[in-house]
């Protein structure tokens, strides 16, 4: 008797926490790729078979003729915008109406990533952060950044040209270092040359911040599936 009750409770729990959330967009008549319970459209990403960028690109191409489509970020339904004019309207013309972003991680768990402008909730903190960042992206400062990026590009190409011959390049490592140098020089005014100085402190610290493995990765996964539990 108790075994039957246990099975029924387990089945109901699976339905309401796994099956029902995976029918969110279908119930609302919005097209989406078929999700898996609990992992949504990111099953291949979790099992390290594909990068998330390819999954998002595949979803966009499947519904590129639509103005928007549904996407399942693990167990969380997300609306993916496909129409450039709709994107422009939401992010530029009506941006003040859409400041309620989903937190990347709880502030108590990760104070740094919780301050990401694209993962902050609306309100005073969001307004303050936007006011702080906006002056950094004026047309004149963007032109200055472009020149600094050109310098990083020359530094990058010269490093391999000076090898004199065929070179085997590990692209992920090479372009991670290039991106690190661009961010360091444009945002912080620091010249690193991470290809020559492979263990420079800025690169090491940046890699540590952007790595989601171990306990940190587990906290991110739990928060993505159930923000309530992660708190």
C-alpha positions in Angstrom: 0.0 0.0 0.0 2.7 2.5 1.0 4.7 1.5 -2.0 1.8 2.3 -4.3 1.3 5.7 -2.6 5.1 6.4 -2.9 5.0 5.6 -6.7 1.9 7.8 -7.2 3.5 10.7 -5.3 6.8 10.2 -7.3 4.8 10.2 -10.5 2.9 13.4 -9.6 6.1 15.1 -8.5 7.8 14.2 -11.8 4.8 15.5 -13.8 4.5 18.8 -12.0 8.3 19.5 -11.8 9.4 17.9 -15.0 6.7 17.3 -17.6 4.4 20.3 -17.0 7.1 22.9 -17.2 8.3 21.4 -20.4 4.9 22.0 -22.0 4.9 25.8 -21.1 5.3 27.1 -24.6 3.2 24.4 -26.3 0.3 25.3 -24.0 0.6 28.9 -25.1 0.8 28.2 -28.8 4.4 29.4 -29.1 6.7 27.3 -31.3 9.8 25.7 -29.7 12.1 22.8 -30.1 11.1 19.7 -28.0 12.6 19.9 -24.6 13.7 17.2 -22.1 12.3 17.2 -18.6 14.5 19.3 -16.2 17.2 20.0 -18.7 15.1 21.7 -21.4 16.9 22.4 -24.6 20.4 22.2 -22.9 20.8 18.4 -22.6 23.7 18.3 -25.1 25.3 21.2 -23.3 25.2 19.6 -19.9 26.7 16.4 -21.3 29.4 18.4 -23.1 28.4 17.3 -26.6 27.8 20.8 -27.9 28.4 24.4 -27.0 25.4 26.4 -25.8 26.0 28.9 -28.7 25.3 26.2 -31.2 22.1 25.1 -29.5 20.8 28.7 -29.4 21.8 29.2 -33.1 20.0 26.0 -34.0 16.9 27.2 -32.2 17.0 30.6 -33.9 17.5 29.1 -37.4 14.6 26.7 -36.8 12.2 29.6 -36.2 14.0 32.5 -38.0 10.7 33.4 -39.8 8.9 33.9 -36.6 9.1 37.1 -34.5 9.9 35.0 -31.4 10.0 31.4 -30.2 10.2 29.5 -27.0 13.4 28.2 -25.4 13.9 26.1 -22.3 16.9 27.2 -20.2 17.0 24.0 -18.2 13.6 24.0 -16.4 13.0 27.7 -17.0 11.0 28.8 -20.1 12.6 31.7 -21.9 11.2 33.8 -24.8 13.8 34.1 -27.6 13.4 37.1 -29.9 14.1 36.5 -33.6 12.8 39.7 -35.3 15.5 42.5 -35.3 12.9 45.2 -35.1 11.3 43.6 -32.1 14.7 43.2 -30.4 15.4 46.9 -31.1 12.1 48.0 -29.7 12.6 46.0 -26.5 16.3 46.8 -25.9 16.3 50.4 -27.1 13.0 52.1 -27.4 11.2 50.4 -24.5 14.2 49.3 -22.4 12.8 50.9 -19.2 9.8 48.5 -19.5 12.0 45.4 -19.5 14.6 45.8 -16.7 13.5 42.7 -14.8 16.3 40.3 -15.9 16.7 36.8 -14.4 19.6 36.8 -11.9 22.6 34.9 -13.2 23.4 33.8 -9.6 22.1 34.9 -6.2 24.0 38.0 -4.9 25.0 36.1 -1.7 26.4 33.2 -3.8 28.4 35.3 -6.3 28.6 39.0 -5.7 30.5 39.6 -9.0 28.3 37.9 -11.5 25.1 39.1 -9.7 26.2 42.7 -10.7 26.1 41.8 -14.4 23.9 44.4 -16.1 22.1 41.7 -18.1 21.3 39.6 -15.1 20.2 42.4 -12.7 16.7 42.9 -11.5 15.2 46.4 -12.1 15.3 49.1 -9.6 17.9 51.4 -8.2 20.8 49.0 -8.5 20.1 48.5 -12.2 19.7 52.2 -12.8 23.0 53.0 -11.0 24.9 50.3 -12.9 23.5 51.5 -16.3 24.3 55.1 -15.4 27.9 54.0 -14.6 28.4 52.0 -17.8 26.6 54.2 -20.4 29.4 56.9 -20.5 31.9 54.2 -21.4 30.2 53.5 -24.7 29.9 56.9 -26.4 30.9 57.1 -30.1 34.3 58.8 -29.3 35.2 56.2 -26.7 34.2 53.3 -28.9 36.6 54.7 -31.6 39.3 54.8 -29.0 38.5 51.2 -28.0 38.7 50.1 -31.7 42.3 51.5 -32.0 43.2 49.5 -28.8 41.6 46.4 -30.3 43.7 46.9 -33.5 46.8 47.0 -31.4 45.9 43.8 -29.6 45.2 42.2 -33.0 48.6 43.2 -34.4 50.2 41.9 -31.2 48.3 38.6 -31.7 49.3 38.2 -35.4 52.9 39.2 -34.8 53.3 36.5 -32.1 52.5 33.8 -34.6 54.3 35.4 -37.6 57.5 35.5 -35.5 57.3 31.7 -35.1 58.7 31.5 -38.7 56.9 28.5 -40.1 53.9 26.2 -39.6 52.4 26.5 -36.1 49.9 24.3 -34.3 47.4 26.5 -32.6 45.0 25.6 -29.8 42.3 28.0 -30.8 40.3 28.1 -27.6 43.4 29.0 -25.6 44.7 31.5 -28.2 41.5 33.4 -28.5 40.8 33.3 -24.8 44.1 35.1 -24.3 43.3 37.5 -27.1 39.9 38.4 -25.6 41.6 38.8 -22.2 44.1 41.3 -23.7 41.3 43.3 -25.4 39.3 43.5 -22.2 42.3 44.4 -20.1 43.4 47.2 -22.4 40.0 48.7 -23.3 38.3 48.5 -19.9 41.2 48.7 -17.5 44.1 50.3 -19.4 46.3 47.3 -18.7 48.6 45.8 -21.3 49.1 42.1 -20.7 50.2 40.3 -23.9 48.9 37.0 -22.6 50.5 35.0 -25.4 54.0 36.1 -24.4 53.3 36.3 -20.7 51.1 33.3 -20.3 50.9 33.4 -16.5 50.1 37.1 -16.1 47.9 37.9 -13.1 45.1 39.5 -15.1 44.6 36.4 -17.3 44.8 34.0 -14.3 42.2 36.1 -12.3 39.9 36.4 -15.3 40.0 32.7 -16.0 39.2 32.0 -12.4 36.2 34.3 -12.5 34.9 32.8 -15.8 35.3 29.1 -14.8 32.2 27.3 -13.6 33.3 24.0 -12.3 33.2 22.1 -9.0 31.0 23.7 -6.3 30.6 26.9 -8.2 29.3 25.0 -11.3 26.9 23.0 -9.1 25.5 26.2 -7.5 24.9 27.6 -10.9 23.1 24.5 -12.1 20.9 24.3 -8.9 20.1 28.0 -9.3 19.2 27.5 -13.0 16.8 24.6 -12.2 15.4 26.0 -8.9 16.3 29.5 -7.7 14.4 28.8 -4.5 16.5 25.8 -3.5 19.8 27.7 -4.3 19.0 30.3 -1.8 
